[in-house]
Amino acid sequence: MRWRSTETARRRAFTLLEIMLAVIITGVVAALGISHLRKPGVDSHQHACDVDREMLQGLAERYAEDEDASPSKDLRELAAADYFDGKLPTCPSTHQAYEWRNGIVSCPTHEATR
C-alpha cells in the first residue's frame, strides 16, 4: 500500500501568493500595452491638428491679400466670407478653436509642444 505524503496533497491548488503575483504581472503587461496603443492616437491628433492649421493658414493669408486686412483672432471672417465652406475646424484633441496670432494660425492646445 502506498501512502501519500501531506506535501503532495497540499500542492494541488495555487496559493494566494501565486495568484496575486499572476495578477500583478498581468496588470504590468496590460499597462505597458495600453501606453503603446495610446501613443499612435496622440500622434494622429497632432498630425490632424497640423494639417488643419496649415489649411487655415493658407485661407487666412488669402483673406489678408483679398481684403487688405488681417482676420480677427478667432478667424470668423473666413467662414463668413466664404473662404471656408461650413464651420471652421477645431483642434481634434480638445476641440478648441484655432487662433490668429501675429500672422500665424495657432492651436492653443499644441502651441506648447512646438
N, CA, C and O of each residue as an XYZ file, in Angstrom:
456
protein
N       0.829     -1.160      0.000
C       0.000      0.000      0.000
C       0.886      1.240      0.000
O       1.893      1.324      0.703
N       0.471      2.179     -0.806
C       1.258      3.392     -0.929
C       0.594      4.527     -0.189
O      -0.614      4.729     -0.313
N       1.356      5.260      0.569
C       0.836      6.400      1.324
C       1.202      7.696      0.624
O       2.320      7.877      0.143
N       0.236      8.582      0.582
C       0.524      9.896      0.023
C       1.118     10.780      1.086
O       0.714     10.758      2.249
N       2.070     11.546      0.664
C       2.636     12.482      1.627
C       1.722     13.696      1.726
O       0.975     13.996      0.795
N       1.780     14.373      2.826
C       0.948     15.548      3.064
C       1.321     16.669      2.107
O       0.453     17.437      1.691
N       2.582     16.777      1.754
C       3.046     17.847      0.864
C       2.461     17.673     -0.538
O       2.107     18.661     -1.181
N       2.357     16.462     -1.010
C       1.796     16.212     -2.329
C       0.313     16.573     -2.350
O      -0.169     17.119     -3.342
N      -0.394     16.289     -1.309
C      -1.822     16.582     -1.249
C      -2.071     18.090     -1.206
O      -3.059     18.554     -1.774
N      -1.222     18.853     -0.563
C      -1.401     20.296     -0.460
C      -1.051     21.023     -1.755
O      -1.509     22.149     -1.948
N      -0.297     20.458     -2.609
C       0.245     21.140     -3.785
C      -0.724     21.130     -4.971
O      -0.330     21.545     -6.061
N      -1.947     20.685     -4.815
C      -2.890     20.582     -5.921
C      -3.483     21.942     -6.327
O      -3.955     22.063     -7.457
N      -3.484     22.922     -5.507
C      -4.094     24.217     -5.804
C      -3.028     25.313     -5.779
O      -1.938     25.139     -5.236
N      -3.383     26.451     -6.388
C      -2.479     27.592     -6.358
C      -2.589     28.292     -5.015
O      -3.654     28.323     -4.398
N      -1.491     28.843     -4.580
C      -1.514     29.601     -3.336
C      -1.971     31.023     -3.634
O      -1.942     31.463     -4.784
N      -2.380     31.721     -2.623
C      -2.811     33.112     -2.766
C      -1.667     33.970     -3.306
O      -1.894     34.866     -4.119
N      -0.471     33.709     -2.869
C       0.690     34.456     -3.343
C       0.911     34.257     -4.840
O       1.214     35.218     -5.547
N       0.765     33.041     -5.332
C       0.925     32.774     -6.763
C      -0.148     33.493     -7.590
O       0.151     34.042     -8.650
N      -1.369     33.491     -7.116
C      -2.457     34.173     -7.823
C      -2.219     35.677     -7.838
O      -2.397     36.319     -8.874
N      -1.819     36.248     -6.703
C      -1.551     37.691     -6.637
C      -0.407     38.071     -7.572
O      -0.473     39.099     -8.246
N       0.624     37.262     -7.616
C       1.758     37.529     -8.499
C       1.325     37.484     -9.968
O       1.766     38.315    -10.761
N       0.489     36.550    -10.334
C      -0.006     36.460    -11.716
C      -0.846     37.686    -12.078
O      -0.752     38.191    -13.197
N      -1.665     38.167    -11.142
C      -2.490     39.350    -11.386
C      -1.615     40.593    -11.537
O      -1.873     41.431    -12.401
N      -0.591     40.716    -10.710
C       0.318     41.871    -10.800
C       1.073     41.869    -12.122
O       1.185     42.909    -12.771
N       1.586     40.730    -12.523
C       2.316     40.641    -13.796
C       1.384     40.966    -14.963
O       1.773     41.683    -15.885
N       0.170     40.450    -14.930
C      -0.800     40.744    -15.982
C      -1.112     42.237    -16.036
O      -1.226     42.809    -17.120
N      -1.248     42.857    -14.892
C      -1.516     44.297    -14.837
C      -0.385     45.118    -15.414
O      -0.632     46.090    -16.128
N       0.850     44.750    -15.121
C       2.011     45.476    -15.655
C       2.081     45.326    -17.168
O       2.313     46.304    -17.878
N       1.885     44.124    -17.660
C       1.914     43.897    -19.107
C       0.781     44.679    -19.786
O       0.993     45.262    -20.849
N      -0.406     44.700    -19.195
C      -1.530     45.448    -19.768
C      -1.250     46.946    -19.777
O      -1.562     47.627    -20.754
N      -0.667     47.464    -18.704
C      -0.349     48.897    -18.643
C       0.673     49.274    -19.710
O       0.551     50.329    -20.333
N       1.659     48.446    -19.926
C       2.648     48.723    -20.971
C       2.011     48.662    -22.358
O       2.322     49.480    -23.222
N       1.130     47.704    -22.567
C       0.463     47.580    -23.856
C      -0.451     48.751    -24.148
O      -0.501     49.227    -25.282
N      -1.175     49.224    -23.144
C      -2.080     50.358    -23.333
C      -1.299     51.626    -23.658
O      -1.733     52.422    -24.490
N      -0.162     51.820    -23.016
C       0.622     53.018    -23.305
C       1.147     53.003    -24.734
O       1.266     54.060    -25.353
N       1.464     51.830    -25.270
C       1.920     51.739    -26.659
C       0.768     51.953    -27.639
O       0.985     52.454    -28.742
N      -0.441     51.585    -27.254
C      -1.592     51.808    -28.115
C      -2.038     53.264    -28.092
O      -2.584     53.755    -29.081
N      -1.819     53.953    -26.998
C      -2.247     55.344    -26.856
C      -1.375     56.286    -27.672
O      -1.881     57.277    -28.197
N      -0.095     56.011    -27.793
C       0.849     56.888    -28.488
C       0.455     57.157    -29.934
O       0.475     58.320    -30.336
N       0.099     56.168    -30.740
C      -0.301     56.473    -32.120
C      -1.524     57.383    -32.196
O      -1.622     58.199    -33.112
N      -2.447     57.261    -31.262
C      -3.617     58.137    -31.248
C      -3.231     59.578    -30.989
O      -3.760     60.488    -31.628
N      -2.324     59.795    -30.068
C      -1.838     61.146    -29.775
C      -1.117     61.709    -30.990
O      -1.312     62.873    -31.337
N      -0.290     60.903    -31.639
C       0.429     61.352    -32.831
C      -0.527     61.692    -33.967
O      -0.304     62.663    -34.689
N      -1.576     60.915    -34.133
C      -2.521     61.193    -35.219
C      -3.297     62.475    -34.949
O      -3.589     63.218    -35.887
N      -3.640     62.757    -33.687
C      -4.305     64.022    -33.361
C      -3.377     65.196    -33.648
O      -3.821     66.222    -34.164
N      -2.099     65.058    -33.323
C      -1.128     66.117    -33.588
C      -1.019     66.353    -35.095
O      -0.995     67.498    -35.544
N      -0.953     65.285    -35.866
C      -0.842     65.417    -37.318
C      -2.095     66.063    -37.910
O      -1.988     66.935    -38.771
N      -3.276     65.647    -37.460
C      -4.528     66.233    -37.946
C      -4.595     67.719    -37.589
O      -5.070     68.531    -38.384
N      -4.125     68.068    -36.407
C      -4.085     69.470    -35.983
C      -3.161     70.269    -36.905
O      -3.510     71.371    -37.328
N      -1.992     69.723    -37.217
C      -1.044     70.408    -38.107
C      -1.650     70.630    -39.492
O      -1.484     71.700    -40.078
N      -2.344     69.632    -40.013
C      -2.963     69.749    -41.338
C      -4.039     70.833    -41.321
O      -4.104     71.652    -42.237
N      -4.879     70.844    -40.295
C      -5.927     71.863    -40.183
C      -5.325     73.263    -40.077
O      -5.808     74.200    -40.712
N      -4.278     73.401    -39.279
C      -3.637     74.712    -39.114
C      -3.039     75.204    -40.430
O      -3.165     76.380    -40.770
N      -2.391     74.309    -41.168
C      -1.799     74.704    -42.448
C      -2.873     75.144    -43.440
O      -2.683     76.111    -44.178
N      -4.004     74.432    -43.457
C      -5.088     74.803    -44.342
C      -5.649     76.172    -43.962
O      -5.861     77.022    -44.827
N      -5.888     76.381    -42.663
C      -6.400     77.669    -42.201
C      -5.389     78.787    -42.428
O      -5.771     79.924    -42.708
N      -4.115     78.473    -42.309
C      -3.075     79.473    -42.562
C      -3.156     79.966    -44.010
O      -3.080     81.170    -44.258
N      -3.308     79.054    -44.955
C      -3.436     79.436    -46.358
C      -4.677     80.273    -46.614
O      -4.624     81.255    -47.353
N      -5.807     79.886    -46.000
C      -7.040     80.649    -46.169
C      -6.921     82.037    -45.551
O      -7.401     83.014    -46.127
N      -6.283     82.133    -44.380
C      -6.121     83.427    -43.717
C      -5.213     84.349    -44.531
O      -5.464     85.551    -44.623
N      -4.170     83.789    -45.115
C      -3.276     84.607    -45.946
C      -3.999     85.085    -47.207
O      -3.821     86.225    -47.634
N      -4.806     84.218    -47.794
C      -5.584     84.615    -48.969
C      -6.588     85.705    -48.612
O      -6.783     86.652    -49.374
N      -7.230     85.564    -47.438
C      -8.161     86.587    -46.965
C      -7.433     87.917    -46.777
O      -7.935     88.963    -47.188
N      -6.259     87.881    -46.161
C      -5.494     89.109    -45.920
C      -5.112     89.793    -47.233
O      -5.134     91.021    -47.315
N      -4.763     89.019    -48.255
C      -4.431     89.596    -49.562
C      -5.664     90.197    -50.239
O      -5.600     91.293    -50.797
N      -6.786     89.472    -50.186
C      -8.005     89.935    -50.859
C      -8.608     91.160    -50.185
O      -9.084     92.068    -50.866
N      -8.595     91.194    -48.883
C      -9.288     92.245    -48.129
C      -8.355     93.359    -47.650
O      -8.824     94.363    -47.114
N      -7.063     93.199    -47.833
C      -6.067     94.149    -47.313
C      -6.220     94.374    -45.809
O      -5.983     95.475    -45.313
N      -6.612     93.334    -45.094
C      -6.750     93.394    -43.635
C      -6.594     91.985    -43.084
O      -6.991     91.010    -43.722
N      -6.020     91.890    -41.909
C      -5.870     90.586    -41.267
C      -7.198     90.126    -40.691
O      -8.022     90.949    -40.291
N      -7.412     88.820    -40.646
C      -8.636     88.329    -40.000
C      -8.563     88.547    -38.489
O      -7.489     88.779    -37.935
N      -9.706     88.470    -37.841
C      -9.731     88.632    -36.383
C      -9.088     87.431    -35.709
O      -8.766     86.437    -36.360
N      -8.908     87.532    -34.412
C      -8.234     86.476    -33.645
C      -8.931     85.123    -33.781
O      -8.270     84.085    -33.824
N     -10.263     85.132    -33.849
C     -10.996     83.854    -33.911
C     -11.265     83.375    -35.346
O     -11.919     82.349    -35.534
N     -10.777     84.091    -36.345
C     -10.862     83.700    -37.757
C     -12.291     83.592    -38.279
O     -12.520     82.910    -39.278
N     -13.242     84.231    -37.645
C     -14.647     84.092    -38.053
C     -14.906     84.636    -39.456
O     -15.867     84.228    -40.107
N     -14.059     85.554    -39.929
C     -14.241     86.109    -41.273
C     -14.057     85.051    -42.359
O     -14.638     85.158    -43.439
N     -13.259     84.044    -42.075
C     -13.028     83.001    -43.079
C     -14.314     82.241    -43.398
O     -14.557     81.893    -44.554
N     -15.130     81.985    -42.394
C     -16.397     81.288    -42.610
C     -17.437     82.254    -43.171
O     -18.241     81.872    -44.021
N     -17.428     83.508    -42.700
C     -18.423     84.485    -43.147
C     -18.178     84.930    -44.581
O     -19.138     85.214    -45.298
N     -16.938     85.001    -45.020
C     -16.606     85.484    -46.361
C     -16.487     84.348    -47.375
O     -15.931     84.549    -48.454
N     -16.986     83.190    -47.058
C     -16.986     82.035    -47.961
C     -15.595     81.556    -48.358
O     -15.429     80.990    -49.439
N     -14.615     81.764    -47.527
C     -13.301     81.165    -47.754
C     -13.303     79.708    -47.303
O     -12.534     78.880    -47.790
N     -14.187     79.431    -46.366
C     -14.304     78.066    -45.862
C     -15.775     77.699    -45.886
O     -16.612     78.444    -45.377
N     -16.090     76.575    -46.463
C     -17.476     76.150    -46.582
C     -17.908     75.427    -45.310
O     -17.490     74.297    -45.059
N     -18.726     76.069    -44.528
C     -19.217     75.451    -43.300
C     -18.512     75.974    -42.067
O     -17.931     77.060    -42.075
N     -18.571     75.195    -41.022
C     -17.988     75.569    -39.742
C     -16.472     75.378    -39.778
O     -15.975     74.401    -40.338
N     -15.750     76.312    -39.182
C     -14.291     76.211    -39.139
C     -13.865     75.008    -38.307
O     -14.505     74.702    -37.301
N     -12.796     74.319    -38.707
C     -12.337     73.163    -37.924
C     -11.774     73.590    -36.577
O     -11.338     74.727    -36.397
N     -11.792     72.668    -35.650
C     -11.208     72.881    -34.320
C     -10.145     71.817    -34.077
O     -10.023     70.859    -34.840
N      -9.386     71.996    -33.014
C      -8.338     71.032    -32.673
C      -8.971     69.656    -32.417
O      -9.914     69.554    -31.633
N      -8.465     68.600    -33.066
C      -9.060     67.275    -32.871
C      -8.886     66.718    -31.462
O      -9.641     65.836    -31.052
N      -7.908     67.215    -30.720
C      -7.677     66.705    -29.364
C      -8.646     67.300    -28.356
O      -9.250     66.572    -27.569
N      -8.798     68.626    -28.373
C      -9.587     69.309    -27.335
C     -10.773     70.080    -27.880
O     -11.569     70.619    -27.112
N     -10.898     70.139    -29.192
C     -11.985     70.856    -29.861
C     -11.972     72.355    -29.569
O     -13.016     73.005    -29.626
N     -10.808     72.902    -29.259
C     -10.677     74.349    -29.093
C     -10.485     74.990    -30.460
O      -9.925     74.379    -31.370
N     -10.950     76.214    -30.597
C     -10.838     76.931    -31.865
C      -9.394     77.379    -32.096
O      -8.667     77.689    -31.152
N      -9.000     77.407    -33.353
C      -7.682     77.923    -33.718
C      -7.708     79.444    -33.612
O      -8.766     80.066    -33.707
N      -6.534     80.031    -33.413
C      -6.434     81.485    -33.241
C      -5.441     82.074    -34.231
O      -4.488     81.411    -34.641
N      -5.672     83.324    -34.610
C      -4.775     84.084    -35.481
C      -3.925     84.968    -34.582
O      -4.434     85.904    -33.966
N      -2.626     84.674    -34.506
C      -1.714     85.444    -33.659
C      -0.511     85.882    -34.478
O       0.238     85.046    -34.983
N      -0.326     87.168    -34.610
C       0.844     87.736    -35.290
C       1.073     87.128    -36.669
O       2.210     86.834    -37.038
N       0.005     86.939    -37.425
C       0.123     86.422    -38.769
C       0.252     84.917    -38.875
O       0.562     84.398    -39.948
N       0.021     84.207    -37.785
C       0.145     82.744    -37.786
C      -1.095     82.135    -37.131
O      -1.551     82.596    -36.085
N      -1.627     81.095    -37.766
C      -2.727     80.345    -37.160
C      -2.115     79.390    -36.142
O      -1.224     78.608    -36.473
N      -2.593     79.456    -34.910
C      -2.023     78.603    -33.858
C      -3.121     77.839    -33.137
O      -4.290     78.225    -33.134
N      -2.699     76.749    -32.533
C      -3.597     75.906    -31.745
C      -3.258     76.115    -30.272
O      -2.111     75.892    -29.883
N      -4.203     76.531    -29.446
C      -3.912     76.724    -28.023
C      -3.430     75.451    -27.321
O      -2.667     75.522    -26.358
N      -3.870     74.305    -27.797
C      -3.511     73.035    -27.160
C      -2.075     72.620    -27.517
O      -1.285     72.283    -26.636
N      -1.755     72.646    -28.786
C      -0.467     72.135    -29.239
C       0.614     73.202    -29.351
O       1.733     72.899    -29.767
N       0.305     74.429    -28.994
C       1.304     75.507    -29.074
C       2.508     75.203    -28.184
O       3.644     75.495    -28.558
N       2.268     74.622    -27.019
C       3.363     74.337    -26.076
C       4.234     73.182    -26.533
O       5.365     73.048    -26.064
N       3.738     72.338    -27.439
C       4.517     71.159    -27.861
C       5.433     71.464    -29.039
O       6.139     70.569    -29.505
N       5.444     72.664    -29.519
C       6.285     73.025    -30.671
C       7.616     73.558    -30.226
O       8.450     73.911    -31.060
